């Protein structure tokens, strides 16, 4: 990771300082951006020492978190049902396939019209992208389970709750958490676009505002901040997934050991 960041900064510096293209000369160099970022008296008003910098982070993090949690609450059960019940998937899958290709920004005017205020509209647009990613990856996780497990459970008279707990949960969990990482990344992507159109605070709003005010170092600072916050949120989900899979394997092993005694 460190090597990749270092290489990117060097390429960035080379493009700004040494290439003959005028377009690259408009970009701030890495050093000026870094000095602005850590300045106690920033030229453009935002740095790690200003309150507004953290206020934008808090607003964006709040929106992304709410949208992501809603996507998990609704998308995981829906994906399980679609992967488990073929009849249900025939109806829900068709609706999902119809809605999924619509770009998230196309929903912004509708969301503003039907929801009270700009804040719910931004969260709704962010939720949609995360919801589709969560649902589809959960569906794939359930479908990846060997059908023989389901047939064996039916033969043994297992209840739906037994199948959900002992077959679907452990079998689909790795794929579900992979989907959650994708969903979180997609949530940040759509959040920035939504904030550019219908928000007064947030990292996406500040990127567009800085562009309009010709404050190019602030644009890069906000982009770097997005990368840091997005990476941290995805890493947290990844670690939670590893913990949950490990816990599920251990609990399953304990249950099997007790049943054999």
Secondary structure, 3 states (H helix, E strand, C coil): CHHHHHHHHHHHHHHHHHCCCHHHHCCCCHHHHHHHHCCCCCCCCCCCCCHHHHHHHHHHHHHHHHHHHHHHHHHHHHHHHHHHCHHHHHHHHHHHHHHHCCCHHHHHHHHHHHCCCHHHHHHHHHHHHHHHHHHHHHHHHHHCCCHHHHHHHHHCCCCHHHHHHHHHHHHHHHHHHHHHHHHHHHHHHHHHHHHHHHCCCCHHHHHHHHHHCCCHHHHHHHHHHHHHHHHHHHHHHHHHHHHHHHHHHHHHHHHHHHHHC
